[in-house]
Amino acid sequence: MSDPYPAHTASTARVKSSARRPDIVDKRNLFQRLIEFISPGVDSRDELIEALADAEHRELIAPESRMMLEGVIRMADMTAGDVMVAAPRMDHLDIDAPYDELLHLVIGTAHSRFPVYEGQRDNIIGILMAKDLLKLQRSPDLNLRTLLRPAVFVPESKGLNELLRDFRANRNHLAIVIDEFGNTAGLITIEDVLEEIVGEIEDEFDDKDGESSVYTLADGSHRVAGDAEISAVNESFGAQLPQDSFDTIGGLIAHDLGRVPRRGEAVAMGGLLFSVMLTRGGAVRWFKVTRAPEPAVEPDDA
């Protein structure tokens, strides 16, 4: 008896044969395959994100998975210039600075890597690992230049997907971002890129199990979490910051300033100086807090 559907049978056979052949490469990219897997009818990224939200609502995927998938999708359109720390807010080290000054800055900022410049701050000559400063302490005659590691430079337009591949392939954690004229535009770390996918990466200073969110640093200053309760800040510093309208110090300062302060900015309030160390997701993650300097007294006022 003849096959009533010969064309269909032949097509099916070809599909099955292709599935068995390992030499046939699926040329669809990850985005296309993800769209087809979640919802075959989706034909735009916005619809895909809506489909992911619907899948979470139907408990097909966990909320954390949905957030990471959204991060991967959104990151495809982002560049180094979108995520970088702008040059005016970068923490640099001067190659000609004395050891004590370098150590003070390293302790105060708590970074693990620092761009090092010579002459002008725009002239980046290398990257210094904070741990390498210990070698200078043991051997003061050692030349700081010998401890520098090569700086990696990337354009502002470099896509985050490609940049992440470079970070992984080269085992590099920090890159200097340059503008179209070759000037330093900022810096970006592998943590900045990963946080676009997985959200904020907690560090050893993060509040855990109800522990204090106010930490004393080696130089006598303090590191305060942006979501620290105002009452805790008042208690730690003997201050009298208002607690009626806001619960967190970050919310109070953003309201007083009229916007979320940027990294490197400092705001004086209640006899304290709050310097922004780190921002994430449109909020301040960490402040460095010191006593605000006393205002100069004019002779007439005296």
N, C-alpha and C positions, 0 to 999 in steps of 0.2 A: 504493500500500500504506500502511495506517495505521501510525502510530508506536506500537509496543507499550508504550512507556514515556512517555506524554505528560506526566505530572506531573513526572517526573524531568527531561525535556527543558526544560520550562518553567522549572523551578527553576534549572537550569544556565544557561539564557539570562538569567534575572534576575541571577544572580551575575556573569556575564560583563559584562552591561550595567552593573552597579554598579561593576565594576572599571574600566570605561572612563570613568565619569562623574567628573570632578574635583570636582564640587560635593558629592559624598557624603563626609562626614567620618567617619573611624574614631573612634568615641567611646570606645574602650578606652584606658585609661591605659597608661603605659609599663610598669608592673609587670605588668598583665594580658597585654600583648603579649609581654613577655619570658618569662613563664611558658609561653605557648603556643608560642613559638619553641623554647625549650630542651626542654620536655617537656610535651606536651598533657595528660598525666595528672596533672601536679602541681597541687595545690590548696591549698598552704600555703607560707609563706616558708621554713620549715625544710626542706621537701621540695625547694624550689627550690635552696637552698644545697647540699643533697646532690646534686641533679642537676648543678649546676655542678662540684662536685668530681669527679663521675663523668665529666663531659665533659672535664675536664682529664686525668683518668686515661687516657681513650681518645684523648688528644692531639687533641681537637677544638678546644680553646682553649688558649692559652698560660697558664702559671701567673699571670703578671702580669695578664692579662685577667680571670681568675677572681677574683683578689683585688680588683680594682676593681669588678667586678660585685657581689661580696659587700658591698663597702663601700657601694655605692649602695643595695642592699637594706636593709642594717642602718641606714643613715642616715635612712631614711624614718620610723623610729620614734624618732629622737633629737631632743632640743631643745637650745636654747642653754645651758640649765642643766646639761646632761650634759657639755658640752665646755669650758665657760668656765674661765678662771683665777679662782679665788675672790677676793673683795675683800681678805682679809687678806694675800694673796700678790701683789697687784698692785703694780707699780712706778709711783708717782705723782710728779708734780712740784708743788712749792708755788709758786703764782704770786708770792709775796712773797719767795722765797728769792733770795740773791745769785747772780750769774752763775756764779761759780766753783763753787758748790755744785751748781747745775744741771748744769754741764758734767761734774763728777765723777760724778754719778749716771748721766748719759747714756753716758759712756764705760764705766763699770763694768758696766752692764747690757746694752749693745750693742743696744738696741731701736731701731727707726726711728720709732716713734710713742709718745707718752706722754699719759695722761690728766693734766690739770692741775686742781688743786683750789684752793679759796680758803677759808681758815678751817679747817673740818673736812674730813677726807679723803673724806667721803661726798659733799661738795658739788663735783661735777665741773662745771667751767665751760667746758671746751673740750679740744681735742687739739692737742698741739705736735709738729710734725715735728722730728726731731733735726737735720736739715740746716738748719732755720731759725735754730738757735742761732748759726750763722755770721754771720747778719745782725746779731745783737747784738754780736758781737765787732768787727765793722767800724763799727757805730754804737751805742756804749754808751748813748746817750741815747734809743734807740728803746724804746718801751713794749712789754713782752712781750705784753700783752693784744692788741696789734694783729697778732701773729703766730699767735694761736690760731685753730684751725679749729673749726667747729661739731661738737659731740659728737652721735653717733647713739645713741639709747637704744632697747633692745629688751627685751621681757619674757622671763623665764626659760623660759616655755612656748613660745616661738616655735620652730617646726620648723626644722631645719637646711636642708631643701630650700628653704623659703621665704626663709630668711636668706641663702642662697647667691645666690638670684635677686636679692635686694635689693642685696647687695654688688656684683654684676655690673652691675645697672642704674644704681646711683648712683655707681659707681667708688669705693666706700668700702672700706677695708681693716680697720677696727676699729669695734666697737660696745660700748657700755657696757650690761651686763645688769642689769636692775632686778628686784627681787622684787615680790610682790603688794602690798606697802605703799609702793612707790615708792623704796625704799632701794637703794643700789648693792650688787648681789650679786656682781659680777665683771666681767670683760671677755672678749670673744671676737674673734678675728681671722679673716680669710678663709683664712689658712694653717691655722688650727685646723680649719676646716670641710673644706678640701680634703684634709687628711691623713686624714680619716675615709674618704676614697675611695681615694686613691692611696698611702697610707702616708706614712711620714716624708719630708718634703721637706728635702733636704740644703742646707746653707748654705755660705758661703765658709770657715767654720772647720772643716768636716768633713775627716776624715783621708782623704787620697787618695794612692794609689800608695806606701803605706808611709811617708808623711810623719809627722812628730811630731804627737801628739794633745795636746801641752801648748803653750799659746800665752801669750806675755807681753802684757798689756794696757798701755795708756798710763799708767795710774795706778800701775804697779809690781806689781799683783796678777797672777794667772795664771788662764787659762781652761783647764780640763782636761776632756777627754771622759770620760763615764761608763764607756766601754769601754776606756779607756786601761789598758795593762798596769801592774800595781803596780810592776814593776821600773823602768819608765820614770818613774813618779812619784818613786820613791826616788832615782833618779839625778838628776832635775831639781832636787829640793829637799834632797838630802842627808839624806833620812829613812830610817827603818828599819821600814817597815810590813811586816807578815808576808806572805810569798808562798807559804806551804806549801799552804793550803787553797783559795785563790782566785787567779784570774789577773787580774781587772779590779778597778779601784778602786771601781766602782759595786757590784759584788758583795760586796766586803769591807765597805763601809759599810752596805749593806742588811742583811747578816748581823749586824753589830755592833749595829745599831739595832733589829733584829727585824722590820723592814718596809722598804719602799722609802720614802725620805724625800720629803716634798712640796716643791714649789717654795717658796722662801723660807726653808726650814729650814736650819740650820747644824749640822754635826757636827764636833767636835774629835777628832782622832786623830793620834797620832805627832808632836805638836808643830805640826800644821797644822789650819786651820779650813776645812772644805769646806762652802760655801754653795751650795745647789741653785739653779741659774739656769733650767733647763729640764728638764721631764720629758716623755717620749713613750712611749706603749704600755706603761705600767707599769714603766718604768725611767728612771733619771736619764740625760739626754742630755748636760748640761753642768754642771760645778761651777765656782764661782769659788773659788780657793784662795789663802789668805793665811796668814801665820805666826800661830799661836794666841797670844793674849796670855799673858804670864807670870802665873802665879797670884800674888795678893797675899800677901806674907809678914807673918804676924802677929808682934807683938813677942815673944810667948812662944816662937814657933818660932825666932826669931833668936837 
